[in-house]
């Protein structure tokens, strides 16, 4: 029988969709791996031959009459209800739209498809440019060759690929696990290029050991706990948390494809955590970011990263990573909410709205709080060591200063009797002076440089000042900000507030003084801590700037002579006049210069201010 491979789609549509459907080679690989998964494959082979990228699986393969002809019906929905949602091998089917087969055309203009089911072997060339009769070129029998499989299966050969894979298999591994984490002993992915071979058989041990905190959701993911280890077992119960199978779930009323109303339960499973460190994470430019929260449905990637949608640009968010599974997104009798290229969902779908709400309420902030807990615990040890070193340096400086004074006094007394300084004595004085200067500089470097004094209810203004300074290269470690979202600038856990502040307000033998930004309002005037900070700044003559809220008039002992800046705040946000916005720019630059930081350009600072305040 002569086989005819007739494509059931307009050739113009294929030429339009093929090269534009996917934006990255790994999205394409994830689509082809998903097809293999739906074919009940146990092994998928990804082979880079330089002039071709091959994805081959040992699934059921396709016979000509029932498999290949259906494959060539592009955009024909592959599942409609529960009965069509389960593969013959018992897996929940990932595919639905019937266009994933076009994924390979994003990589190559011509793609060979070779498939075998039992004794029936077929092969044809899927092309962006299809003849008007829609008949694809068949592959000669002697060219129907598989690379790794002997029985049933399918091979997709992307010739002369326009996208390139990373050079190292380790980079493949990292990126594929971000796109397709459904790996187990029953579904393995084998990677191969000129440098060697690598098998992906277990997801757990790849990323969990890199985490400093972790939340698992659902019994299926609780086993990840076994791979989690911490250097701080005394706080493990605060940085490792588990939610049961249905703890994060919300009922949503939907209209089915058949027009009936029914309630579906949007339930989240998966894991979310924060890295121990983000230093040198993105090792190759081709790599996907390590910082992401992905959404999956039926094991298939739907959205790679929702952090930009739900985050608030806090520094701690750069440590977040997670993969959340929401199978309600792919219930077969409900409307399809996935974008055509599987790189996003329809954000107005009630299921998506419910899921994002639950992630915000139950997971996102909880993960950041766990990060803060771990950071505070780390800072305890770090601060204790710094404090010990600081006290030792100050004590040494004091002793050396006293010795230096005695040396000078002795030599002055000698000179008053007519005895001149010897060369050796002069060199000793100079050497002692240089040594003192170096030790003083080291003491000064260990001191905090800036305090943001505020009442808790004025946090929004204090956040703006803090973020503006960090944006302009001020080191967060140089700032004390007790309400900071980033633990690096907060007072270490367990350290008494006033003892900590006294270290930096009280003048030691080092003359380096702390700068203070006062955010003052009706509320701060009635709070004990801000009032104490005002008094301390007055006693030590600390350099300070004043920022007022909603027209509050500051009073002495604050230095109310210089122009102070007023913020108005209401339900809409923070308001500044054009003049005050420019005044804020000037003050930010001045603070940066005082702290030895290099501020950004005037235009960049103003753009940042405009992004955070309403300029009236």
C-alpha positions in Angstrom: 0.0 0.0 0.0 1.4 3.4 -0.9 1.1 5.8 1.9 0.0 9.4 1.3 0.8 12.0 4.0 -1.8 14.7 3.5 -1.7 17.5 6.0 -5.2 18.6 7.2 -4.5 22.3 7.6 -4.0 25.3 5.3 -0.3 25.4 4.2 -0.3 29.2 4.7 -1.3 28.8 8.4 1.5 26.2 8.9 4.1 28.6 7.4 2.8 31.3 9.7 2.7 29.3 12.9 5.7 27.1 12.5 8.6 29.6 13.0 6.7 31.9 15.4 5.0 29.5 17.8 7.8 29.1 20.3 10.5 31.5 21.5 13.1 29.1 22.9 14.5 25.6 22.0 13.7 24.3 25.5 10.0 25.2 25.2 10.1 23.1 22.0 11.8 20.2 23.7 9.3 20.3 26.5 6.5 20.1 23.9 8.1 17.1 22.2 8.8 15.4 25.5 5.2 15.9 26.5 4.1 14.1 23.3 6.4 11.2 24.2 4.9 11.2 27.7 1.4 11.0 26.2 2.6 8.1 24.1 3.4 6.2 27.3 7.1 6.3 26.6 9.5 5.2 29.4 12.6 6.7 27.7 13.1 9.9 25.7 16.4 10.5 23.9 17.6 14.0 23.0 20.5 13.9 20.7 22.5 16.8 19.3 24.4 15.8 16.2 25.4 19.3 15.2 23.5 19.4 11.9 20.4 17.9 13.5 18.6 17.8 16.9 16.7 14.5 17.4 14.0 13.7 20.0 13.3 10.0 20.0 11.0 8.0 22.3 10.0 4.4 23.0 6.3 5.1 23.3 3.5 3.3 21.4 4.4 4.9 18.1 1.8 5.4 15.3 0.5 3.1 12.7 -0.5 4.6 9.4 -4.3 4.3 9.5 -5.1 5.3 13.0 -2.0 7.1 14.2 -0.3 9.0 11.4 -3.6 10.2 9.7 -4.8 11.6 13.1 -1.3 13.2 13.7 -1.7 15.1 10.4 -5.0 16.6 11.5 -3.5 19.7 13.0 -5.4 21.6 15.7 -7.8 18.8 16.2 -8.6 18.6 20.0 -7.2 15.4 21.4 -9.2 15.2 24.6 -12.8 16.2 25.5 -13.7 14.4 28.7 -12.3 12.1 31.4 -12.3 9.1 29.2 -10.0 10.7 26.6 -7.8 12.3 29.3 -6.1 9.1 30.3 -3.6 7.3 28.1 -3.7 3.6 27.6 -0.8 3.4 30.1 -2.8 5.2 32.8 -1.1 8.6 32.5 -3.0 11.8 32.6 -2.7 13.2 29.1 -0.8 16.5 28.7 -1.7 17.4 25.1 -5.0 19.0 24.1 -4.8 21.5 21.3 -3.3 19.2 18.6 -0.6 21.8 17.6 2.3 20.7 19.7 3.5 18.7 16.7 4.3 22.1 15.0 6.8 22.9 17.8 9.7 21.4 15.9 9.0 23.8 13.0 10.1 26.6 15.2 13.6 25.1 15.2 13.9 23.8 11.6 12.3 24.5 8.3 12.1 20.8 7.6 11.4 18.1 10.2 11.6 14.4 9.6 8.9 12.3 11.5 9.7 8.6 11.7 7.3 6.3 13.6 6.8 2.6 14.2 3.9 0.7 15.7 4.3 -3.1 15.6 5.4 -3.8 12.0 4.0 -0.6 10.6 6.7 2.0 9.9 6.0 5.4 8.4 8.0 8.5 7.6 7.4 11.9 6.2 8.9 15.4 6.2 6.9 18.1 8.0 7.7 21.4 6.4 6.9 25.1 6.8 6.4 25.2 3.0 3.7 22.7 2.1 2.6 22.0 -1.6 -0.9 23.3 -2.5 -2.1 19.7 -2.6 -1.0 19.5 1.1 0.9 16.3 0.5 4.1 16.0 2.5 7.2 14.3 1.1 7.5 10.7 2.2 10.8 9.2 3.5 12.3 6.3 1.6 12.1 2.9 3.4 15.9 2.6 3.7 16.0 6.0 5.5 13.4 5.0 8.1 16.2 4.6 10.8 16.0 5.1 14.5 19.0 6.2 16.6 18.3 4.4 20.0 15.1 2.4 19.9 14.5 -1.0 18.5 10.7 -1.5 19.0 7.8 0.9 18.9 8.4 4.6 19.1 8.7 7.9 17.3 11.7 10.0 16.1 11.6 13.7 15.4 14.6 14.9 13.5 15.0 18.7 13.3 17.5 19.3 10.4 19.7 22.3 10.2 18.4 23.7 13.5 18.0 27.5 13.7 18.2 27.3 17.5 21.2 25.9 19.3 21.4 23.9 22.5 23.9 24.8 25.2 27.4 23.2 24.8 27.3 21.4 28.1 24.9 18.6 29.1 24.7 20.0 32.6 23.1 23.2 31.1 20.7 21.0 29.2 19.8 19.2 32.4 19.1 22.4 34.4 17.0 24.0 31.6 15.0 20.8 30.9 14.2 20.3 34.5 12.8 23.8 34.6 10.6 23.1 31.7 9.7 19.5 32.4 10.1 18.2 36.0 8.1 15.0 35.5 11.0 12.7 35.8 11.1 9.3 37.5 12.3 5.8 37.0 9.3 5.2 34.8 10.0 8.2 32.6 13.6 9.0 32.0 15.2 11.5 29.7 18.6 10.7 28.1 20.8 13.5 26.9 23.6 13.1 24.3 26.0 15.3 22.4 29.6 15.1 21.2 30.9 15.5 24.8 29.0 12.5 26.3 25.8 11.2 27.7 23.6 12.1 30.8 20.4 10.6 32.1 17.7 12.5 34.0 16.0 10.0 36.3 15.3 11.9 39.6 14.3 15.5 40.1 14.4 15.6 43.9 18.2 15.6 44.4 18.9 18.2 41.8 17.5 21.4 43.3 16.3 20.7 46.9 19.9 20.6 48.4 20.4 24.2 47.1 17.4 25.5 49.1 17.7 27.3 52.5 13.9 27.2 53.1 11.1 25.1 51.5 7.4 24.6 51.5 5.9 21.4 50.1 2.2 21.1 49.2 0.6 17.7 48.8 1.7 14.2 49.8 3.3 13.6 46.4 5.8 16.3 47.1 6.4 15.7 50.9 9.1 13.3 50.0 11.2 16.2 48.9 11.7 16.9 52.6 14.2 14.0 52.8 16.6 15.9 50.5 16.4 19.1 52.5 19.2 19.9 54.9 19.9 23.1 57.0 22.9 24.4 58.9 20.4 25.7 61.5 18.5 22.7 62.9 17.2 24.9 65.8 14.9 26.7 63.4 14.1 23.9 61.0 10.4 23.9 61.9 10.3 27.5 60.9 12.0 27.1 57.5 10.6 23.8 56.4 6.8 23.6 56.1 4.2 21.2 54.6 0.6 21.6 53.5 -1.6 18.6 53.0 -3.2 17.5 49.8 -6.3 19.8 49.9 -5.1 22.6 52.2 -4.6 25.1 49.4 -7.8 24.7 47.4 -10.6 26.9 46.3 -14.0 26.0 44.7 -14.7 27.9 41.4 -18.0 27.8 39.5 -17.4 27.2 35.7 -19.4 26.6 32.6 -18.4 23.4 30.9 -17.8 23.0 27.2 -21.3 21.5 26.9 -22.8 24.5 28.6 -23.5 23.1 32.0 -22.6 24.8 35.3 -20.4 22.9 37.7 -18.0 23.6 40.5 -14.3 22.6 40.0 -11.7 22.7 42.8 -8.6 24.7 42.1 -6.0 22.8 44.2 -2.3 23.6 44.3 0.4 21.0 44.8 4.1 21.3 44.4 7.0 23.1 46.2 8.3 26.6 46.8 11.5 27.7 48.5 14.4 30.2 48.6 17.9 29.5 47.7 20.8 29.5 50.2 22.6 31.9 47.9 22.1 33.5 44.5 25.7 34.2 43.8 26.9 33.2 40.3 23.6 31.4 39.6 23.1 32.2 35.9 26.2 30.5 34.6 25.5 30.6 30.9 23.6 33.3 28.9 21.5 30.5 27.3 20.2 29.3 30.7 16.8 30.1 32.0 16.9 32.1 35.2 17.2 30.2 38.4 14.8 32.6 40.1 11.2 31.7 39.1 7.8 30.3 40.2 6.4 28.1 37.4 2.8 26.8 37.0 2.2 23.4 35.6 -1.0 21.5 34.8 -1.0 17.7 34.2 2.8 17.9 34.6 3.1 20.3 31.6 4.5 23.8 31.8 1.9 26.6 31.5 3.8 29.7 32.8 7.5 29.8 33.5 7.5 32.7 35.9 4.7 34.4 37.8 7.0 36.4 40.2 6.7 39.6 38.0 2.9 39.3 38.3 2.6 38.8 42.1 5.9 40.3 43.4 6.7 43.8 44.8 10.3 44.0 43.7 11.7 43.1 47.1 15.3 42.0 47.2 14.3 38.8 48.9 12.2 37.8 45.8 15.5 37.2 43.9 15.9 34.1 46.1 12.5 32.5 45.3 12.1 29.4 43.2 9.2 27.0 42.9 7.1 24.7 40.7 3.4 24.6 41.4 1.0 22.1 39.9 -2.7 23.1 39.3 -4.4 20.3 37.3 -7.7 22.2 37.3 -6.2 24.3 34.6 -6.4 21.3 32.2 -9.7 19.6 33.1 -10.9 18.4 29.7 -14.6 19.3 30.0 -13.8 23.0 30.9 -12.7 25.7 28.5 -9.1 25.6 27.4 -7.2 28.4 29.2 -3.7 27.7 27.9 -2.1 30.0 25.2 -1.3 28.3 21.9 2.4 28.0 22.6 2.0 26.8 26.2 3.9 29.9 27.4 1.0 31.4 29.4 -2.6 31.2 30.5 -5.6 33.4 30.0 -5.3 35.6 33.1 -9.0 36.4 33.4 -10.0 32.8 33.6 -11.6 32.3 37.1 -9.4 29.3 37.8 -6.3 31.4 37.2 -7.6 34.3 39.3 -8.3 31.9 42.2 -4.9 30.2 41.9 -3.0 33.5 41.9 -5.0 34.7 44.9 -4.2 31.5 46.9 -0.5 31.7 45.9 -0.3 35.3 47.2 -2.3 34.5 50.4 -0.8 31.2 51.5 2.6 30.7 49.8 4.3 33.8 48.4 4.5 35.9 51.6 5.0 32.8 53.7 8.1 31.8 51.7 9.5 35.4 52.1 8.9 35.3 55.8 10.8 32.0 56.0 13.6 33.6 54.1 13.6 36.4 56.6 13.7 33.9 59.5 16.7 32.2 58.0 18.4 35.5 57.2 17.9 36.7 60.7 19.4 33.5 62.1 22.4 33.9 59.8 22.7 37.5 60.8 22.8 36.6 64.5 26.0 34.7 64.1 27.3 37.3 61.6 26.5 40.2 63.9 27.9 38.5 67.0 31.2 38.0 65.2 31.2 41.6 63.8 30.4 43.0 67.2 33.2 41.0 68.8 35.7 42.1 66.1 34.5 45.7 66.4 34.9 45.8 70.2 38.3 44.3 69.9 39.4 46.8 67.2 38.0 49.7 69.2 39.8 48.5 72.4 43.1 48.2 70.4 42.6 51.6 68.9 42.0 53.1 72.3 45.1 51.4 73.7 47.2 52.5 70.7 45.9 56.1 70.9 46.8 56.3 74.6 50.3 54.9 73.9 50.6 57.5 71.0 49.6 60.3 73.3 52.2 59.2 75.9 54.9 59.0 73.3 54.1 62.5 72.1 54.0 63.9 75.6 57.4 62.3 76.4 59.0 63.6 73.3 57.6 67.1 73.9 59.0 67.1 77.4 62.4 66.1 76.1 62.3 68.9 73.5 61.5 71.4 76.2 64.8 70.7 77.9 66.6 71.3 74.7 67.0 67.7 73.6 66.1 67.3 69.9 64.1 64.4 68.4 66.4 61.7 67.1 65.7 60.3 63.6 64.6 57.0 65.1 62.2 58.8 67.4 60.7 60.8 64.5 60.3 57.7 62.4 58.6 55.9 65.3 56.0 58.8 65.7 55.3 58.8 62.0 54.9 55.0 61.9 52.6 55.0 65.0 50.4 57.8 63.4 50.0 55.8 60.1 49.2 52.7 62.1 46.5 54.5 64.1 45.0 55.9 60.9 44.7 52.4 59.4 43.2 50.9 62.5 40.7 53.8 62.8 39.6 53.3 59.2 39.0 49.6 59.9 36.9 50.5 62.9 34.9 53.1 60.9 34.2 50.6 58.1 32.6 48.2 60.6 30.1 50.9 61.7 26.7 51.3 60.3 26.4 54.5 58.3 22.7 55.4 58.2 19.5 54.9 60.3 16.0 55.3 58.9 14.0 56.5 61.9 10.2 56.0 61.5 7.0 54.8 63.1 5.7 51.4 61.8 2.6 53.1 60.2 4.9 55.2 58.0 6.7 52.2 56.5 5.6 53.0 53.0 7.6 56.3 53.0 10.5 54.6 54.8 10.5 51.8 52.1 10.6 54.5 49.4 13.7 56.1 51.0 15.4 52.7 51.6 14.7 51.4 48.0 15.9 54.8 46.5 19.2 54.5 48.4 19.8 50.8 47.4 18.8 51.7 43.8 21.6 54.3 44.0 24.3 51.8 45.1 24.1 52.3 48.9 25.1 49.0 50.5 22.1 47.6 52.4 24.6 46.4 55.1 25.4 50.1 55.8 21.7 50.8 56.7 19.7 50.2 59.9 16.0 50.0 59.0 14.0 48.1 61.6 11.0 47.5 59.3 13.0 46.5 56.3 11.7 43.6 54.2 15.3 42.6 53.6 16.8 41.0 56.8 20.3 42.4 55.9 19.2 45.9 57.1 17.1 44.8 60.1 18.3 44.5 63.6 19.5 40.9 64.1 17.0 38.5 65.7 17.4 38.4 69.5 19.4 41.6 69.7 17.7 44.2 72.0 16.8 47.3 69.9 18.2 50.0 72.2 21.4 48.1 72.9 21.9 47.8 69.1 21.2 51.4 68.4 23.4 52.6 71.2 26.4 51.0 69.5 25.9 53.3 66.6 24.7 56.5 68.2 27.1 56.7 71.1 30.4 58.2 70.0 33.3 55.8 70.5 36.9 56.5 70.1 36.2 56.4 66.4 34.7 59.8 65.3 32.7 58.3 62.4 29.1 59.4 63.1 25.9 57.8 61.9 23.6 59.7 59.5 19.8 59.6 60.2 16.8 60.0 58.0 13.8 61.0 60.1 10.3 60.1 58.8 8.2 62.2 61.1 4.4 62.3 61.4 1.6 62.6 64.0 2.2 58.9 64.8 6.0 59.1 65.2 5.7 61.9 67.7 3.7 59.6 70.0 6.0 56.5 69.6 8.7 55.9 72.2 11.3 54.5 69.8 11.3 57.4 67.3 11.3 60.0 70.1 14.4 58.2 71.7 16.1 58.3 68.3 15.5 62.0 68.0 17.0 62.6 71.4 20.0 60.4 70.6 20.6 62.3 67.4 20.5 65.6 69.2 22.9 64.5 72.0 25.4 63.1 69.5 24.9 65.9 67.0 24.2 63.3 64.3 23.8 64.6 60.7 20.2 64.1 59.7 17.5 64.9 57.2 13.8 65.3 57.8 10.9 63.9 55.8 7.4 64.7 56.9 4.1 62.9 56.3 0.8 64.7 55.4 2.0 68.1 56.4 3.2 67.3 59.9 5.5 70.1 61.3 8.6 68.8 63.0 9.9 70.4 66.2 13.2 70.8 67.9 15.5 69.2 68.9 15.4 68.2 65.2 17.3 70.6 63.0 14.3 72.3 61.4 16.3 75.1 59.8 17.1 73.3 56.5 14.2 72.6 54.0 12.5 69.4 54.8 10.4 67.3 52.4 6.8 66.5 52.8 5.0 63.4 51.4 1.2 63.2 51.2 -0.2 59.7 51.3 -3.7 58.4 50.7 -5.4 55.3 49.4 -4.0 56.0 45.9 -0.4 56.0 47.1 2.4 58.5 47.8 2.0 62.0 46.3 4.7 64.6 45.6 4.6 67.9 43.8 7.0 68.3 40.9 9.2 70.6 43.1 9.2 68.0 45.9 10.0 65.2 43.5 13.0 67.1 42.3 14.0 67.9 45.9 13.8 64.2 46.7 16.2 63.6 43.8 18.7 66.2 45.2 18.5 64.8 48.8 19.0 61.2 47.6 22.1 62.2 45.7 23.4 64.2 48.7 22.9 61.2 51.0 24.7 58.9 48.6 27.6 61.3 48.4 27.8 61.5 52.2 27.9 57.7 52.4 30.5 57.3 49.7 28.1 55.7 47.2 28.0 56.7 43.6 24.5 57.8 42.7 22.9 57.1 39.3 22.2 59.9 36.8 19.5 62.5 37.4 17.3 61.0 34.8 17.6 57.5 36.2 16.8 58.7 39.7 13.8 60.7 38.5 12.5 57.7 36.6 12.7 55.6 39.7 10.9 58.2 41.8 8.1 58.4 39.1 7.7 54.6 39.3 7.0 54.8 43.0 5.1 58.0 43.6 2.2 60.0 42.1 3.6 63.4 40.9 0.8 66.0 41.1 
